[in-house]
Amino acid sequence: MKNNLTYLAFLLLFSWQSFAQSISSSPYSLYGLGTVYDADFGGIPGIGSSGIALPSTQFINNLNPASLGFMNLNHFLFDVGGKAILTSYENSVNKESRNNAQFSHLALAFPVSDKSAFSLALKPYSSSTYKISNLSLPIIDSDSDYILDATGSGGLNDVDISYGRKFSKKLSLGASASVLFGNTTDDKTFTIGNSITNSYKTTNYSGARLSFGGQYVVDSTFTIGSTLKLPTKINGSQVGSLTTVNISGSSVIESDVVTDVDSYYMPFEAGFGISKVFKNNINLTLDYERRFWDSTNQSSIYGNYADQDKYALGLSYSKPSVIRSYFDRIKYSTGLNYDTGYLEVDGNRVKNVSLSVGLSLPLENSATALNISYSYGQKGSIGNGLIKENYHKLSLNLSLDAIWFVKRKID
């Protein structure tokens, strides 16, 4: 017990320091609240970010709060993760590469009875880190263009509290409450003819969101799951300045002006997933999610929001549990993820597709595991005003499973 507590305290300190250093860069983080993180726990990154129907028996499943209803009594689950990403950006003219590291999540879960459990998670929700130079955009109702140079930083954090309860041997239901908060900075320069206008803004955001989930065990090999995320409003306030320079000199139009900004609306989301076990050691997971962005009636000067579809397929393999060799206890996984995207630029979707492989390496003689996954993906495309991202992502998640409050039978 003492060793577990010391180990946990060290991980908490390391993860909190890493949290402040998380970064992510993408030109598409210019939109809305930025690029949304895929903060998947346990071995979920290795199975294509699928798992709505997986129970939280040996790891915390952040995709469905109902999974907590199947958590084992006297078990304490802890999960911490990070990512390293190498990305190349390419359009019809230029190409460049960037690397960065990200804190992914810090989460813990514990049962409150033999039928229910709580979890608490801290993770980044989005990142708005980008740099754009000499981007030519059309002036509305005009045949002329203007030149945009822009940089941005910041993003939102997510504190999530979830509860799941098993109502029978087959059915579990759950709910989550997420508190979102953070700020972004935005520095844009617009060049129109001989006039240059600079806009610098800092925007603070805050809001909350409710989610619900269910899991149903059809039989010992087949489970189905579903999730619902309610629409919500993220409120913002802004401090900014606006300066224009032309051939007659410079003039400050606004300086340190505090204003309310248009609220950001997150859509209603629905998801469905299945988990099927074959021959006791092959697990197939398949998820589908739809996000109804059209109903939020939002748009951007750079593009529009459109309904989003996400498909995730995963396959994992492990040898029968009666085999005790270390290498026979390693779990292997692979997955595929396809996302139509919610951004539409000049009628073209910013789509994302990725392929992943993973290993779950057991630590000591316990259910604790180090999950390692690699994924390669592409986002966007070349031409039509879009930028193509090719990325290599390495994910490391430590899933700690400790048995607490159980008396030893043999000294």
Secondary structure, DSSP 4 states (H G I P E B T S, - for coil): -HHHHHHHHHHHHHHHHHHTT-----GGGGSTT-EEP----TTGGGGTT--TT--SSSS--TT-GGGGGGPPTTEEEEEEEEEEEEEEEE-SS-EEEEEEEEEEEEEEEEEEETTEEEEEEEEEEEE--EEEEEEEEEPTTSS-EEEEEEEEEEEEEEEEEEEEEESSSSEEEEEEEEEEEEEEEEEEEEEETTEEEEEEEEEEEEEEEEEEEEEEEEETTEEEEEEEE--EEEEEEEEEEEEEEETTEEEEEEEEEEEE-PPEEEPPEEEEEEEEEETTTEEEEEEEEEE--GGG--EETTEEE--EEEEEEEEEE---TT---TGGG-EEEEEEEEE--SEEETTEE--EEEEEEEEEEE-TTSS-EEEEEEEEEEES-SBTTB-EEEEEEEEEEEEEEEE-S---S--
